[in-house]
Amino acid sequence: MTDAPLLEFRDVGIAYATRAGEVPVIPALSFRVSAGEAMGLVGESGCGKSTVALSIVRYLGRAGRLVRGRILFEGRDLATLDDEELRAVRGRRIAMVYQDPMASLNPVMTVGRQLMEVPMIHEGVGAATAHARAIEMLREVNLSDPEAVMARYPHQLSGGQQQRIVIAMALIAEPALLVMDEPTTGLDVTVEAAVLDLVRELRRRRRTAILFISHNLGTVVRVCDRIGVMYRGELVEEGSIRQIFTDPRHPYTRGLLDCLPVLGRDKRYAPLVPIPGQLEPALSRPPGCGFAARCIHVDRARCTSAPIPLLPRDGARGHRVACVRATELAPWARRRAEGTAADAAVVSDPVISTQRLGKVYHARSGLFGAGRAAVRALRDVDVVAVRGQTLAIVGESGCGKSTLAKVLTGIEVATDGHVTLDGAEIGRLGVDGRSRELRRKLQMVFQNPDSTLNPSHTVGYAISRALRRLRDRAPADPSAGVARLLEVVKLAPQMAARKPRQLSGGEKQRVAIARALAGDPDVIVADEPVSALDVSVQATIVNLLAELQAARGTTLVFISHDLAVVRYLADHVAVMYLGAVVEFGRVASVFAPPYHPYTEALLSAVPVPDPDRQYARILLEGAVPRASERLRGCPFATRCPRKLGAVCDDTPPPVQRLPGGHHIACHIPTAELETLQTALVEPSREER
């Protein structure tokens, strides 16, 4: 790296024109990124991270404009470039990777053609040279059989493969700067780890500078040298990874770190501490610190009277903080919420369970429906959810987690086996065939509340309708029932009059939970309910679920690929791979050796928000069998780093039963696994 900045924001102000007037989204922002350096930008949604990224390539649209300052790239002011000069910079010198890879991929063009376009357009090379460059780039991003990948369309690739294609497309012209806006948010933990490893390695080989935007602080540790923390369009703290994660000086940075679930914490002994309040609209920008209204360390006289500059810390090179109390705060230690969550009752009363559950989809193939390809989404699934406790279902995309949720709730019906709810068989009953009482007992919270809340109706209507449909008799005063449920999920009664578009993401998810609680269910199935939320909102929702469970005795089936959240919230865990359960047991047992080799790989891939704790990555290579294949042996055999040999391919693995209901489906004896494996999780208080 050199001292001369590759990218420099000099006192940049950006505003958007709205009906309410011009909104200053970025009031005055200054930072630098040197050649070969990776800088992370973190903060909650709405803090201006994506606006920064879009301003670099001048994608602010008609409403956005640069109102002050300069954005310099390689010494040139990007705002002064004409259209032809800007086209020469975009894609050639600056490339961008978006959160959703399909925003960059044309669904009606093959991957190869889209990759070839970049050098053909930006460098004027011929088709043969561009084809060779594309093949080489696909190998560099670790995609096997690149010739076959070149001929595929985007929909024929997995999410991780699509993201690698987009990274290859961004890097094929060898840009000087790569801007990555939430590039791993929608990916599984193993795919996310592989993509982050890839980005780090490509940066090392090509010396490409990276501006990495994320709300996941763990991913930033894996990729970046420096980090900037943004709040309401302003940098409130900037420094090296070690400075920010070991000695944060701004209260907002500390708040973000306190929100993070880490693998050694759980709901009983270390409840998460959400940041109080929420991000205020950019229209109201009071003088002083923008975080003052939510800060637990606020000094009103000093914090709210005048702008707070971003100043260097004495004796800490490169560490800048915008806080008048930065030198007064005690050294940071992870805060704990007052009190602890109540211990789950020690009972063994199963509320919902599956026995050898199977689900097969018969999808027609061919233009006229000729032929049938059976897809086995679930294979002999045995799980039990105990009353008043949380059963977590974990695994990569395509492992059958959501299919299991759909069968439990009656959206799909079982092909084989049984599902029992309080002793009643429900596996072959679709939701329309279930009685009102069965529907009341089991409710679902989906990943995206927007897809379940009618945008034309108010929050109050959505909840009151659930009260009417799930209760034997309509409530005498529906508005009172709605107000009570909103209070349960910590929303004001006035929210009942709002429509979904008037709510934040976290508020919409709370409304979805309130609606699920309308029938006072025995079981709530939550399918990835916090995967798309900011860390502070995620902490609020996770704590809410734990509190509701303790207060109401509700059983929770929690589906997620975020193992840190699972470790925090769950009592029992089922690890699924290709429709089968490969490991099941109490959370403390599943997250400690001996693990199933697949569980071990999942845990090694979890991004750790601590620069001093890095674990060896266990890379999963090899092809995933198609769900339509009839497997003779272990479903994980093609990718297992501890594979024994032909026995894993040809013979179903035995289920080895350990104390406490823990069992592992693996040919390797558990005693041998324990000697091979190391602890990847810091033990919680209950295990010490």
GULOBA-972895 format. One line per field, with one value per residue (C-alpha): chain; x, y, z; residue number from 1; residue in one letter. Coordinates in pm, whole numbers. Example, Ala and Ser with C-alpha at 12.3 -4.5 7.8 and 13.67 -1.06 7.14 Angstrom:
BEGIN
chain	(A_A) $
c1	(1230_1367) $
c2	(-450_-106) $
c3	(780_714) $
n	(1_2) $
res	(A_S) $
END
This chain:
BEGIN
chain	(A_A_A_A_A_A_A_A_A_A_A_A_A_A_A_A_A_A_A_A_A_A_A_A_A_A_A_A_A_A_A_A_A_A_A_A_A_A_A_A_A_A_A_A_A_A_A_A_A_A_A_A_A_A_A_A_A_A_A_A_A_A_A_A_A_A_A_A_A_A_A_A_A_A_A_A_A_A_A_A_A_A_A_A_A_A_A_A_A_A_A_A_A_A_A_A_A_A_A_A_A_A_A_A_A_A_A_A_A_A_A_A_A_A_A_A_A_A_A_A_A_A_A_A_A_A_A_A_A_A_A_A_A_A_A_A_A_A_A_A_A_A_A_A_A_A_A_A_A_A_A_A_A_A_A_A_A_A_A_A_A_A_A_A_A_A_A_A_A_A_A_A_A_A_A_A_A_A_A_A_A_A_A_A_A_A_A_A_A_A_A_A_A_A_A_A_A_A_A_A_A_A_A_A_A_A_A_A_A_A_A_A_A_A_A_A_A_A_A_A_A_A_A_A_A_A_A_A_A_A_A_A_A_A_A_A_A_A_A_A_A_A_A_A_A_A_A_A_A_A_A_A_A_A_A_A_A_A_A_A_A_A_A_A_A_A_A_A_A_A_A_A_A_A_A_A_A_A_A_A_A_A_A_A_A_A_A_A_A_A_A_A_A_A_A_A_A_A_A_A_A_A_A_A_A_A_A_A_A_A_A_A_A_A_A_A_A_A_A_A_A_A_A_A_A_A_A_A_A_A_A_A_A_A_A_A_A_A_A_A_A_A_A_A_A_A_A_A_A_A_A_A_A_A_A_A_A_A_A_A_A_A_A_A_A_A_A_A_A_A_A_A_A_A_A_A_A_A_A_A_A_A_A_A_A_A_A_A_A_A_A_A_A_A_A_A_A_A_A_A_A_A_A_A_A_A_A_A_A_A_A_A_A_A_A_A_A_A_A_A_A_A_A_A_A_A_A_A_A_A_A_A_A_A_A_A_A_A_A_A_A_A_A_A_A_A_A_A_A_A_A_A_A_A_A_A_A_A_A_A_A_A_A_A_A_A_A_A_A_A_A_A_A_A_A_A_A_A_A_A_A_A_A_A_A_A_A_A_A_A_A_A_A_A_A_A_A_A_A_A_A_A_A_A_A_A_A_A_A_A_A_A_A_A_A_A_A_A_A_A_A_A_A_A_A_A_A_A_A_A_A_A_A_A_A_A_A_A_A_A_A_A_A_A_A_A_A_A_A_A_A_A_A_A_A_A_A_A_A_A_A_A_A_A_A_A_A_A_A_A_A_A_A_A_A_A_A_A_A_A_A_A_A_A_A_A_A_A_A_A_A_A_A_A_A_A_A_A_A_A_A_A_A_A_A_A_A_A_A_A_A_A_A_A_A_A_A_A_A_A_A_A_A_A_A_A_A_A_A_A_A_A_A_A_A_A_A_A_A_A_A_A_A_A_A_A_A_A_A_A_A_A_A_A_A_A_A_A_A_A_A_A_A_A_A_A_A_A_A_A_A_A_A_A_A_A_A_A_A_A_A_A_A_A_A_A_A_A) $
c1	(0_112_40_-133_-507_-667_-1012_-1076_-1397_-1334_-1611_-1875_-2242_-2520_-2891_-3208_-3503_-3831_-4183_-4088_-3791_-3424_-3302_-2930_-2850_-2472_-2400_-2018_-1812_-1435_-1224_-946_-877_-523_-423_-432_-619_-951_-1177_-1508_-1812_-2059_-2376_-2750_-2979_-3042_-2705_-2588_-2353_-2513_-2543_-2166_-2116_-2354_-2202_-1862_-2004_-2260_-2567_-2765_-3055_-3247_-3334_-2980_-2706_-2368_-2425_-2074_-1719_-1526_-1499_-1149_-1042_-682_-664_-963_-1289_-1557_-1827_-1657_-1624_-1835_-2036_-1760_-1496_-1732_-1797_-1421_-1396_-1702_-1627_-1269_-1113_-1401_-1620_-1915_-2063_-2421_-2604_-2829_-2623_-2930_-2930_-2611_-2683_-2901_-3135_-3163_-2788_-2542_-2288_-2004_-2143_-2187_-1829_-1690_-1869_-1654_-1311_-1471_-1640_-1378_-1060_-1172_-1037_-1173_-1418_-1150_-934_-1238_-1346_-1002_-999_-1345_-1238_-928_-1133_-1384_-1095_-960_-1291_-1279_-1569_-1520_-1572_-1559_-1636_-1971_-2042_-1985_-2280_-2523_-2782_-2791_-3097_-2902_-2650_-2672_-2665_-2299_-2210_-2401_-2210_-1879_-1978_-2050_-1712_-1545_-1729_-1611_-1248_-1202_-1102_-857_-1006_-813_-1113_-1379_-1690_-1883_-2227_-2349_-2212_-2275_-2599_-2816_-2558_-2518_-2242_-2023_-2078_-2022_-1692_-1581_-1668_-1484_-1178_-1193_-1214_-920_-706_-792_-711_-372_-287_-420_-361_-713_-843_-1177_-1455_-1654_-2001_-2180_-2384_-2217_-1909_-1777_-1743_-1555_-1290_-1218_-1166_-1065_-765_-960_-1320_-1541_-1856_-2137_-2442_-2692_-2456_-2153_-1840_-1852_-1542_-1262_-961_-786_-974_-790_-859_-1231_-1290_-1071_-1093_-1403_-1445_-1776_-2093_-2257_-1967_-1992_-2366_-2319_-2070_-2303_-2580_-2378_-2456_-2132_-2092_-2009_-2319_-2674_-3010_-2995_-2660_-2576_-2885_-2816_-2824_-3003_-2933_-3228_-3459_-3420_-3258_-3429_-3540_-3275_-3516_-3482_-3113_-3064_-2738_-2469_-2420_-2671_-2659_-2735_-3104_-3008_-2680_-2656_-2348_-2496_-2398_-2675_-2483_-2185_-2336_-2633_-2513_-2267_-2138_-1896_-1584_-1410_-1078_-765_-713_-395_-138_-354_-235_-520_-793_-1051_-1363_-1651_-1743_-1683_-1659_-1421_-1137_-1367_-1533_-1402_-1233_-1491_-1620_-1921_-2231_-2489_-2857_-2988_-3116_-3115_-3373_-3560_-3434_-3646_-3850_-3680_-3950_-3954_-4309_-4288_-4530_-4449_-4240_-4165_-4101_-3924_-4074_-4028_-4130_-4100_-4178_-4274_-4173_-4256_-3964_-3958_-4148_-4473_-4440_-4292_-4115_-4109_-3809_-3870_-3697_-3654_-3664_-3687_-3542_-3644_-3642_-3678_-3692_-3870_-3962_-4018_-4280_-4152_-3816_-3654_-3565_-3330_-3302_-2972_-2798_-2716_-2975_-3138_-3095_-3471_-3516_-3796_-3963_-3975_-4135_-4395_-4487_-4517_-4750_-4954_-4841_-4712_-4817_-4587_-4519_-4394_-4375_-4562_-4595_-4771_-4890_-4998_-5061_-5268_-5140_-5111_-4851_-5106_-5333_-5291_-5359_-5709_-5784_-5683_-5939_-5945_-5795_-5501_-5436_-5451_-5199_-4933_-4847_-4563_-4342_-4181_-3845_-3990_-4281_-4355_-4470_-4724_-4862_-5118_-4989_-5347_-5454_-5348_-5157_-5469_-5671_-5408_-5399_-5775_-5840_-5612_-5801_-6132_-6008_-5821_-6060_-6385_-6567_-6488_-6350_-6602_-6354_-6110_-5920_-5841_-5711_-5494_-5356_-5270_-5082_-4893_-4795_-4669_-4429_-4333_-4509_-4728_-5107_-5100_-4915_-5247_-5347_-5033_-4981_-4677_-4498_-4495_-4299_-3932_-3816_-3794_-4140_-4292_-4136_-4282_-4625_-4585_-4501_-4803_-5028_-4882_-4957_-5323_-5441_-5210_-5030_-4851_-4588_-4440_-4238_-4000_-3829_-3519_-3701_-3389_-3160_-3216_-3220_-2956_-2770_-2958_-3301_-3194_-3100_-3439_-3634_-3426_-3465_-3838_-3876_-3686_-3900_-4226_-4121_-4036_-4362_-4601_-4431_-4447_-4248_-4032_-3907_-3637_-3491_-3168_-2825_-2680_-2515_-2432_-2803_-2886_-2627_-2777_-3147_-3180_-3219_-3196_-3045_-3105_-2836_-2975_-2793_-2964_-3297_-3160_-3079_-2708_-2686_-2935_-2906_-2894_-2727_-2432_-2365_-2400_-2166_-1889_-1677_-1751_-1935_-2059_-1797_-2062_-2140_-1768_-1739_-2039_-1891_-1550_-1715_-1888_-1738_-1595_-1614_-1281_-941_-768_-978_-940_-1015_-878_-1125_-1257_-1321_-1603_-1508_-1672_-2015_-2343_-2553_-2875_-3187_-3331_-3049_-3107_-2815_-2673_-2440_-2388_-2535_-2230_-1975_-1897_-1781_-1665_-1306_-1292_-1426_-1311_-1351_-1596_-1798_-1915_-2036_-2201_-2339_-2584_-2408_-2504_-2675_-2443_-2625_-2450_-2572_-2845_-3026_-2735_-2690_-2465_-2511_-2152_-1927_-1644_-1681_-1760_-1460_-1235_-1413_-1348_-975_-967_-1168_-1108_-1353_-1461_-1687_-1596_-1798_-2085_-2130_-2361_-2088_-1794) $
c2	(0_358_679_838_758_568_688_997_1153_1518_1674_1509_1600_1409_1491_1343_1545_1430_1566_1692_1880_1806_1547_1561_1189_1241_1579_1587_1271_1236_919_766_422_346_114_-250_-166_-309_-75_-177_47_-76_54_1_23_384_512_592_303_215_583_609_309_440_788_644_519_803_581_814_847_1161_1240_1220_1476_1577_1905_1964_1827_1610_1236_1178_855_827_1203_1280_1430_1177_1445_1633_1337_1345_1039_891_934_786_478_428_425_212_-156_-93_91_68_-241_-306_-622_-590_-777_-957_-1116_-1131_-750_-779_-1092_-1096_-1397_-1451_-1456_-1732_-1667_-1700_-1436_-1191_-1247_-1205_-873_-699_-725_-696_-365_-213_-336_-404_-762_-1030_-1305_-1578_-1376_-1279_-1645_-1752_-1470_-1574_-1939_-1830_-1601_-1877_-2098_-1813_-1782_-2158_-2269_-2627_-2724_-2364_-2471_-2610_-2305_-2077_-2240_-2207_-1940_-1765_-1958_-2284_-2180_-2172_-1843_-1890_-1968_-1661_-1442_-1587_-1515_-1152_-1127_-1277_-1026_-741_-857_-974_-622_-598_-285_-79_-53_-313_-183_-463_-376_-649_-924_-1215_-1120_-1384_-1664_-1972_-1967_-2209_-2023_-1690_-1814_-1941_-1608_-1409_-1634_-1583_-1203_-1195_-1417_-1228_-901_-1038_-1161_-865_-581_-455_-201_-296_-91_-358_-255_-476_-481_-809_-714_-1071_-1069_-737_-893_-1158_-917_-567_-379_-75_-7_301_306_516_664_895_956_1044_857_834_616_497_281_-49_-373_-429_-75_-94_-446_-433_-67_97_452_565_450_352_121_-35_-75_-262_-499_-560_-664_-943_-1300_-1496_-1869_-1877_-1683_-1796_-1650_-1754_-1614_-1341_-1178_-955_-578_-400_-33_160_350_352_553_890_1020_1221_1517_1591_1650_1827_2002_1802_1427_1238_943_1148_1047_677_707_572_792_1118_1447_1679_1999_1892_1637_1831_2191_2189_1954_1687_1662_1332_1377_1158_980_1069_793_579_616_615_593_877_924_1174_1178_1440_1162_934_976_960_624_320_45_-150_-484_-658_-540_-778_-703_-664_-996_-1319_-1512_-1769_-2125_-2343_-2589_-2925_-3132_-3395_-3344_-3348_-3106_-3171_-3452_-3628_-3997_-4107_-3805_-3794_-3548_-3617_-3365_-3507_-3234_-3275_-3233_-3156_-2902_-3102_-3254_-3583_-3781_-3727_-3656_-3729_-3485_-3614_-3300_-3484_-3827_-4011_-3701_-3768_-3457_-3366_-3021_-3010_-2792_-2447_-2493_-2407_-2658_-2509_-2651_-2559_-2634_-2490_-2377_-2677_-2902_-2921_-2673_-2473_-2786_-2926_-2601_-2619_-2978_-2890_-2600_-2781_-2570_-2901_-3254_-3542_-3820_-4069_-4094_-3908_-3563_-3548_-3236_-3306_-3666_-3582_-3694_-3389_-3491_-3569_-3274_-2961_-2631_-2616_-2962_-2878_-2779_-2430_-2572_-2731_-2407_-2214_-2445_-2404_-2073_-1958_-1649_-1614_-1470_-1174_-1000_-798_-1115_-1190_-844_-701_-355_-230_-303_-163_-347_-348_-518_-792_-874_-846_-1078_-1339_-1296_-1362_-1660_-1839_-1791_-1983_-1658_-1317_-1087_-839_-554_-636_-310_-397_-738_-577_-327_-608_-805_-495_-434_-793_-736_-393_-174_126_80_369_137_-36_249_224_30_-194_65_301_55_-37_-393_-475_-331_-535_-853_-772_-730_-1071_-1219_-1045_-1193_-1540_-1493_-1404_-1760_-1817_-2099_-2391_-2394_-2114_-2213_-1925_-1961_-1736_-1453_-1238_-1318_-988_-759_-525_-650_-419_-513_-878_-859_-704_-975_-1262_-1129_-1084_-1448_-1565_-1347_-1461_-1821_-1775_-1590_-1807_-2146_-2147_-2407_-2251_-2425_-2185_-2229_-2048_-2068_-1823_-2056_-1775_-1690_-2061_-2111_-1817_-1909_-2286_-2567_-2850_-2848_-3063_-3037_-3118_-3210_-3299_-3363_-3584_-3512_-3592_-3472_-3397_-3312_-3045_-2727_-2759_-3111_-3035_-2733_-2929_-3223_-3482_-3324_-3470_-3365_-3147_-2970_-2919_-2754_-2528_-2411_-2343_-2118_-1886_-1535_-1443_-1069_-1083_-1028_-1235_-1550_-1711_-2076_-2298_-2311_-2651_-2623_-2828_-2938_-3179_-3179_-3185_-3483_-3393_-3421_-3659_-3912_-4227_-4233_-4564_-4428_-4109_-3800_-3598_-3843_-3642_-3339_-3489_-3393_-3697_-3954_-4309_-4460_-4672_-4755_-4392_-4412_-4753_-4800_-4578_-4435_-4585_-4358_-4337_-4244_-4045_-3942_-3679_-3773_-3662_-3871_-3852_-4036_-4115_-4415_-4268_-4378_-4084_-4161_-4124_-3804_-3653_-3714_-3569_-3255_-2942_-2708_-2433_-2262_-2082_-2260_-2068_-2025_-2326_-2553_-2427) $
c3	(0_-68_119_-183_-167_-452_-343_-132_-5_80_288_67_108_-70_-68_-215_-344_-184_-152_193_53_1_252_346_363_382_550_535_487_457_432_221_73_-44_-328_-218_104_221_418_572_621_885_1043_1057_754_662_782_428_343_9_-85_-43_-272_-539_-531_-630_-961_-991_-963_-737_-981_-1063_-701_-561_-609_-474_-287_-157_-152_-397_-467_-601_-771_-887_-840_-1069_-946_-1043_-1041_-1326_-1566_-1880_-1989_-2204_-1932_-1674_-1892_-1916_-1535_-1455_-1488_-1605_-1310_-1057_-1031_-803_-649_-521_-246_-494_-774_-999_-1003_-1211_-1417_-1727_-1693_-2072_-2144_-2064_-1794_-2044_-2276_-1988_-1868_-2220_-2266_-2003_-2176_-2520_-2432_-2202_-2371_-2728_-2734_-2968_-2877_-2858_-2618_-2407_-2390_-2268_-2010_-1886_-1846_-1655_-1429_-1348_-1239_-1028_-837_-773_-993_-1106_-1471_-1601_-1960_-1845_-1628_-1929_-2109_-1818_-1748_-1408_-1287_-1332_-1065_-687_-494_-405_-767_-886_-642_-760_-1121_-1028_-852_-1159_-1380_-1157_-1153_-1513_-1624_-1330_-1168_-919_-681_-598_-417_-243_-103_138_-92_150_329_161_158_376_634_433_104_280_424_83_-84_186_156_-220_-190_50_-174_-493_-322_-215_-566_-763_-512_-571_-319_-162_-7_180_302_555_874_978_1175_1170_791_805_1032_769_480_594_732_850_939_938_1152_1003_1172_997_707_920_1023_1401_1438_1211_1282_1227_1283_1610_1737_1665_1796_2107_2210_2059_2186_2036_2218_1887_1796_2140_2094_1765_1928_2226_1983_1829_1931_1956_1975_2347_2465_2531_2629_2994_3103_2851_2697_2400_2453_2166_2100_2247_2012_1637_1361_1328_986_803_771_1143_1205_1537_1621_1791_1790_1574_1815_2127_2148_2176_2368_2725_2788_2662_2824_2701_2754_2544_2305_2166_2138_1844_1569_1693_1470_1386_1569_1603_1935_2116_2083_1852_1493_1243_1509_1482_1696_1683_2053_2322_2582_2388_2639_2943_2880_3066_2862_2668_2789_2638_2823_2962_2988_3342_3469_3276_3083_3283_3259_3040_3239_3270_3107_2838_2716_2333_2172_1807_1662_1335_1274_952_778_402_133_-240_-513_-852_-1098_-1465_-1702_-2073_-2281_-2283_-1936_-2049_-1781_-1408_-1188_-820_-586_-231_-18_318_401_721_942_1317_1539_1863_1997_2373_2539_2632_2460_2127_1858_1597_1247_1078_751_410_156_-9_295_354_643_482_342_695_815_536_627_997_919_652_357_219_317_402_153_413_789_1059_1220_1555_1738_2096_1994_1683_1340_1111_851_578_663_455_624_471_610_965_1223_1370_1691_1506_1315_1641_1806_1537_1371_1147_1119_776_676_485_662_346_172_447_532_291_190_143_501_835_1103_1317_1043_997_1368_1428_1133_1292_1622_1445_1243_1523_1815_1862_1922_1784_2057_2197_2147_1864_1908_2270_2161_1894_2146_2390_2124_2009_2369_2397_2106_2244_1990_2071_2025_1774_1536_1464_1233_1019_699_642_425_725_941_962_892_1261_1330_1047_1187_1532_1372_1209_1550_1708_1441_1505_1879_1813_1874_2174_1988_2148_1870_1658_1352_1265_927_909_1095_1153_859_675_981_1121_1425_1663_1525_1519_1887_1970_1784_1926_2281_2218_2111_2421_2651_2492_2528_2896_2968_2765_2757_2378_2187_1916_1602_1484_1135_1057_896_1153_1404_1649_1681_1709_1985_2171_2140_2103_2356_2100_1751_1444_1174_828_510_180_351_630_995_1045_1407_1682_2050_2317_2193_2436_2309_1937_1963_2137_2015_1897_1604_1281_1020_854_1184_1234_892_962_1292_1139_879_1131_1103_1444_1534_1716_1547_1820_1768_1427_1365_1091_804_699_327_180_-168_-409_-567_-375_-494_-672_-458_-719_-668_-463_-224_-105_159_358_185_294_152_-164_41_371_465_699_452_533_187_-7_305_318_-44_-27_326_519_825_1162_1414_1714_2035_2307_2655_2680_2359_2139_1824_1519_1189_1088_1015_1226_1592_1818_2041_1734_1625_1967_1936_1582_1654_1861_2030_1789_2044_2364_2636_2793_3166_3191_3048_3258) $
n	(1_2_3_4_5_6_7_8_9_10_11_12_13_14_15_16_17_18_19_20_21_22_23_24_25_26_27_28_29_30_31_32_33_34_35_36_37_38_39_40_41_42_43_44_45_46_47_48_49_50_51_52_53_54_55_56_57_58_59_60_61_62_63_64_65_66_67_68_69_70_71_72_73_74_75_76_77_78_79_80_81_82_83_84_85_86_87_88_89_90_91_92_93_94_95_96_97_98_99_100_101_102_103_104_105_106_107_108_109_110_111_112_113_114_115_116_117_118_119_120_121_122_123_124_125_126_127_128_129_130_131_132_133_134_135_136_137_138_139_140_141_142_143_144_145_146_147_148_149_150_151_152_153_154_155_156_157_158_159_160_161_162_163_164_165_166_167_168_169_170_171_172_173_174_175_176_177_178_179_180_181_182_183_184_185_186_187_188_189_190_191_192_193_194_195_196_197_198_199_200_201_202_203_204_205_206_207_208_209_210_211_212_213_214_215_216_217_218_219_220_221_222_223_224_225_226_227_228_229_230_231_232_233_234_235_236_237_238_239_240_241_242_243_244_245_246_247_248_249_250_251_252_253_254_255_256_257_258_259_260_261_262_263_264_265_266_267_268_269_270_271_272_273_274_275_276_277_278_279_280_281_282_283_284_285_286_287_288_289_290_291_292_293_294_295_296_297_298_299_300_301_302_303_304_305_306_307_308_309_310_311_312_313_314_315_316_317_318_319_320_321_322_323_324_325_326_327_328_329_330_331_332_333_334_335_336_337_338_339_340_341_342_343_344_345_346_347_348_349_350_351_352_353_354_355_356_357_358_359_360_361_362_363_364_365_366_367_368_369_370_371_372_373_374_375_376_377_378_379_380_381_382_383_384_385_386_387_388_389_390_391_392_393_394_395_396_397_398_399_400_401_402_403_404_405_406_407_408_409_410_411_412_413_414_415_416_417_418_419_420_421_422_423_424_425_426_427_428_429_430_431_432_433_434_435_436_437_438_439_440_441_442_443_444_445_446_447_448_449_450_451_452_453_454_455_456_457_458_459_460_461_462_463_464_465_466_467_468_469_470_471_472_473_474_475_476_477_478_479_480_481_482_483_484_485_486_487_488_489_490_491_492_493_494_495_496_497_498_499_500_501_502_503_504_505_506_507_508_509_510_511_512_513_514_515_516_517_518_519_520_521_522_523_524_525_526_527_528_529_530_531_532_533_534_535_536_537_538_539_540_541_542_543_544_545_546_547_548_549_550_551_552_553_554_555_556_557_558_559_560_561_562_563_564_565_566_567_568_569_570_571_572_573_574_575_576_577_578_579_580_581_582_583_584_585_586_587_588_589_590_591_592_593_594_595_596_597_598_599_600_601_602_603_604_605_606_607_608_609_610_611_612_613_614_615_616_617_618_619_620_621_622_623_624_625_626_627_628_629_630_631_632_633_634_635_636_637_638_639_640_641_642_643_644_645_646_647_648_649_650_651_652_653_654_655_656_657_658_659_660_661_662_663_664_665_666_667_668_669_670_671_672_673_674_675_676_677_678_679_680_681_682_683_684_685_686_687_688) $
res	(M_T_D_A_P_L_L_E_F_R_D_V_G_I_A_Y_A_T_R_A_G_E_V_P_V_I_P_A_L_S_F_R_V_S_A_G_E_A_M_G_L_V_G_E_S_G_C_G_K_S_T_V_A_L_S_I_V_R_Y_L_G_R_A_G_R_L_V_R_G_R_I_L_F_E_G_R_D_L_A_T_L_D_D_E_E_L_R_A_V_R_G_R_R_I_A_M_V_Y_Q_D_P_M_A_S_L_N_P_V_M_T_V_G_R_Q_L_M_E_V_P_M_I_H_E_G_V_G_A_A_T_A_H_A_R_A_I_E_M_L_R_E_V_N_L_S_D_P_E_A_V_M_A_R_Y_P_H_Q_L_S_G_G_Q_Q_Q_R_I_V_I_A_M_A_L_I_A_E_P_A_L_L_V_M_D_E_P_T_T_G_L_D_V_T_V_E_A_A_V_L_D_L_V_R_E_L_R_R_R_R_R_T_A_I_L_F_I_S_H_N_L_G_T_V_V_R_V_C_D_R_I_G_V_M_Y_R_G_E_L_V_E_E_G_S_I_R_Q_I_F_T_D_P_R_H_P_Y_T_R_G_L_L_D_C_L_P_V_L_G_R_D_K_R_Y_A_P_L_V_P_I_P_G_Q_L_E_P_A_L_S_R_P_P_G_C_G_F_A_A_R_C_I_H_V_D_R_A_R_C_T_S_A_P_I_P_L_L_P_R_D_G_A_R_G_H_R_V_A_C_V_R_A_T_E_L_A_P_W_A_R_R_R_A_E_G_T_A_A_D_A_A_V_V_S_D_P_V_I_S_T_Q_R_L_G_K_V_Y_H_A_R_S_G_L_F_G_A_G_R_A_A_V_R_A_L_R_D_V_D_V_V_A_V_R_G_Q_T_L_A_I_V_G_E_S_G_C_G_K_S_T_L_A_K_V_L_T_G_I_E_V_A_T_D_G_H_V_T_L_D_G_A_E_I_G_R_L_G_V_D_G_R_S_R_E_L_R_R_K_L_Q_M_V_F_Q_N_P_D_S_T_L_N_P_S_H_T_V_G_Y_A_I_S_R_A_L_R_R_L_R_D_R_A_P_A_D_P_S_A_G_V_A_R_L_L_E_V_V_K_L_A_P_Q_M_A_A_R_K_P_R_Q_L_S_G_G_E_K_Q_R_V_A_I_A_R_A_L_A_G_D_P_D_V_I_V_A_D_E_P_V_S_A_L_D_V_S_V_Q_A_T_I_V_N_L_L_A_E_L_Q_A_A_R_G_T_T_L_V_F_I_S_H_D_L_A_V_V_R_Y_L_A_D_H_V_A_V_M_Y_L_G_A_V_V_E_F_G_R_V_A_S_V_F_A_P_P_Y_H_P_Y_T_E_A_L_L_S_A_V_P_V_P_D_P_D_R_Q_Y_A_R_I_L_L_E_G_A_V_P_R_A_S_E_R_L_R_G_C_P_F_A_T_R_C_P_R_K_L_G_A_V_C_D_D_T_P_P_P_V_Q_R_L_P_G_G_H_H_I_A_C_H_I_P_T_A_E_L_E_T_L_Q_T_A_L_V_E_P_S_R_E_E_R) $
END
